[in-house]
């Protein structure tokens, strides 16, 4: 059986101390060139690669990053995680993916497990960082975790937690949507989906109100309905809207899942999109482009968002300076679900 070569075997054959081999592996300049050359020749001879535990001892890093997210089934999170994982891997880091299933206790368990596994840092998505009113016990727990490893929040924050944040410009995204519909002659615009107390909903709704006011468009409270973020939520909300005698000509949805549900219900009642009602989503998930008739949506710019989150975290891991809050621009992806309102 082939023997597993260790740092001690390398040291013995090179007639140097294990500490000298460690300095060669870490690129320490205090090793004499002739000694370094001898050690490297033996390392190459045995194709020696220190295992992950050895690397963590040598370099004081595990080269592992933890990712905590609330729902891997949601395309926003799964798409973003793919971008994060790919960029981290390109920089030599592997990732631990932790799906909390929207459960705060599971979030806490994962936070402590990741620290116990000696990850170098954690990227945190959704869950507790999307609560408008911060749970102070959870914030204190987060601060305790940050005393041990750096943490980066994506599209969220917590009162009393001073960490690095990477976010998309959701306000500008909604503003672009309302401006587009206004330019298409729509004045009767609804806002559907979301949940009170969740920052991703509150942020978009406040931006919607502001954009409507800026465009001098009327806000009808009957057309502002919040009942979740899922396809079923869109179906239920569209059904409510259709009971009204006075209906909007365009609908802005909190995300693409809601938009899909809205379109399904409208078509069930023989209303065509966009001929009868225009519909716009948010997130630009992979379904948006291909779900008939092609959903106009706001792209969260996943590639840049994921790369930026990883870059900021690695800077913190290496004790380098990084911007405290970075805002990534969104893009409006115009497709066939909205059109000019006929006079």
N, C-alpha and C positions, 0 to 999 in steps of 0.2 A: 504494500500500500504506500502511495506517495505521501511523504511527510509534508505537513503544512509548515512552510518556512515562516519563522517569526523574526522579529527585530533582533532578538538575542542571537539567533543563528547567524544573521548577517554580521552582527558585531563580532562574534567569535571568529568567523572566517576572515574578516578584515583586520582582526587583531586590534579592535578599537572598542570603546565603551558603547553600550546601548544609547547613551545620551548623545554621542557623536553621530550615530546613525539617525537619531531623531532630528538633530540639527541639519543633517543633509536633506532629510525628507521635507523639512520645513523651509529649506532654502536659506538657512542661517549663514551669514558671511564669515562667521568666526572659525569655520572649518578650513584647514589648509587645503589648497588646490590639489595637492598630490593625494591627500587622504580622501578628499571628496571624490576624486576620480576613481580611487580603489573601491570605495563603498558603492558608487553608482554602477561600476562594472559588475559587482556581485549581485546588486539589486536586479540588474538587467539579465544576468545569467539565470536567475531563478524566476524571472518575471514576477518579482515580488510586488504585491499590492496590499497595503495594510487594510484589515477589515474595518467595518464601520466603527466598532468600539475602539480599536486602536487609533483610528483617525481622530476620533473625538478626544482621546487622551493626548494625542500629539498636537493637534491643532486647536484644542479647546473649543471645537465646533463639531456638531453632528452632521452638518450639511443637510438637515431636515427641516422642513417648514410645515407647520400645522395649518389647516384651513377648516374653519367652523362655519357651517351654513345651515339655514333652517329647513330647506326642502330641496333635495337633489332632483326631484321630479319636475320642478319648475324650470322651464327652458332658460330663464334669465340666469339663474344660479348655475345650472349645468354648463351653459355656454361660457360663462365667465370663468368657472373653475378650469375648464379645458385650456383657456388662454393663460391663466395663472400657472397651471401645471407645466404647460409647454415652455413658457419663458423661464420658470424656475429650473427646469431640467437643463435648459440650454446654458444656464449659469452654474451647473453642477450641484443643484439642490434637488432632493426628492421630497415628495409631499405626503402628508397624512391627511386624508379627507374624512371629516367628521360631520355627519348629518344629524342635527339635533332634533329633527322632526317637530320643530316649533315648540319644544319643551325646554323651559328654563333650567330645570334640574339636570336634563341631559347635557345642556350647554355647560353647566358647571362641572359635571363629571368629565366631559371632554377637555375642558380647560386644564384641570388638574392632571388628567392623564397625559396630556401633551407635555406639560412641564416635567412630569415624572419620566417621560421618554426622552427628555433632554433635547427637545427640538430647539433650534436656534431662534425661532420667532413664530408668530401666529398672525394669520390674516383672518379677520372676523367679518362675516357677512350676516346681515339681517338679525332677526331675534331681538335681543335686549337693546341693541343699538338703534333699533327702529321705533322704540317706544317714545312718544312725545314727552310723557312724564317719566323721568328716570326712576327706576327702583333703586333706592340708595344702598340697599344691602348688596344688590348685584353690582353696583358701581364700586363699592368697597372691595368686593371680591376681585373685580377686574383690576383695580389698583394693586392688590396683593400679587396677582399674576404678573403684572407689568414690572414689579420689583425684581422679578426673576428672569423674564424674557420680554423682548420688545413685541408690541402688538400694533398692527395697523388696522384701522376700521375702513370699510368700504361702504359708501353711501349711508352713513349713520354716525351718531355721536351719543355720548352720555354725559349728563351734567356731573361735574366733579371729577371727570376722567380726562386727564391731559395727555392725549396720545396723538399720533399722526393719522390724518384722515385723507383718503382719496375719494373723490366724489364726482359724479357726472353733473352737468349743468341742467338739471331737470326743469328748473324755472324757465330757462331760455328755450328748452324743448317745447314746453306747453305754450309759451308765447308765440313760437313759430307756427304751431298748429292753429291757434286762434287767428293769427294774422293771415294764414293761408285761407281759412274758411271765410274770413271777412272779405278777402280779395276775390273769392268765388261768389260773392253776393249773399252769403248766409248771415242772417241776423238772429235767427231763432236757433240757438245752440244749446244742447244739453251736455251735462257732465255726469258720467255714470261710473260706478264702481269704487272700490276702496273700503276703508274702514276707519272710523273715527278713532283718533289716538295713535294711529300708525303714521310715522313721519313721511313715508313715501306717498301716502294719500294726501295728508295735510299740505305738504309742499306743493303738490300738483294742483290741488284745489285752490289754494291761495293764489298761485300763479294764474290759474284760469280766471278767477275773479278779477285780478289786476289787469289781465290782458283784455278781458271783456270791457272793463271800464275805460281803458286806454283807447279802445276802438269804438267807444260810445255805443256799445251794444247792450241791450237789456238783459238782466239776469232774472230768469223765471225760477223761483224756488221749487216749483213742481217738476222741473227738469233736472234737479240736482238730487241724485239718488245714490246712496252708498250702501252696498250690501255684499262686500267681499271682492276677491281678486280672481276668482275662478271662471271657467266657461259657464258653469251653471249659474253663477252670479249674473253674468251678462244676459243669459236667457231670462232669468227672473225679472231683472230690471227693465229689459226691453218690453216684457209682457205688461209690467206696470205702466210704462210710458204709453203703450198702445190703448190703455183704457181712457186716456185723456182725449177730450174733444180738440183741444188746442195742442198740436204736436210740433216738435222742433223739426227743422229741415236738415240739421246736422247733429251728430253725436260725437263728443270727445270721450274716449274711454281711458280709464286709469292704466290699463295695460292691454296687451294683445289678446290674452285669454278672454277678458271681458268683451273685447271687440268681436271675437269669434262667436261668442254666445249671443251677442246682439244681432249679428248678421244672420245667424241660424234662425232666430226667432222672427226677425223681420221677413225673411223669405218664407217662413212657414205661414205667415199671414199675407202672402202674395205681394209684399212690398219689396221692390228691387233696390239693390245697392249698386251704384250710387244714384240711379235714375229718380227714385222716390225719396231716399234719405242718404246723406253722406255719412260715413263712419271713419273715424281715425283712432288708431291704437297708440300704444307706447311700449317701448323696449326693443322693437324690431327683432322678435324671436324668429327662429328659422321657419316657423309655420306662416309667418305674416306674408311673405312673398308669394307663397303658393296656395294659400287659402283663398278660394274664389270670393271676390273678383281680383284679389291682390290687395292687401291692406296697407294703406298709407300709415306710416308709423314713425316714431322717433327712435333712432338708433342710439343705444347706450354706448356705442363705440367700444365694444368689448375688448378688442385687441389692445388699445391704448390704456383702457382702464386696468386690465389685468397686468400688463407690463409695468405700468406705473406703480401699482400696489406692491409688486414684487421688488422693483428697484428701490422703493422707499424702505421696505422692510430690510433688505440686504444692507443698505446704508446704515440703518440703525444697528443691525447685527455687528457690523464692522466699526461701530462707534464713529461713523462719519455724520456730518451735518446733512439734514434733509429738510425740505420745506414741511412746515407743520400741517398745512392744508393745501391740497392740489385739486383744482377743478378741471375735469376733462370735458371738452366740448361735446355736445350731442349733434346729431345730423337728422334732418327731416328727410325721410325716404318717401317720396310721392309716388303712389301707385293708383290703382283704378277704383278705390273705394270712395273717392270723393270727386265731385265735379261741380262745374259752374251752375248756380241756381238760375233757372230760366225766369225771366221777368214775367 
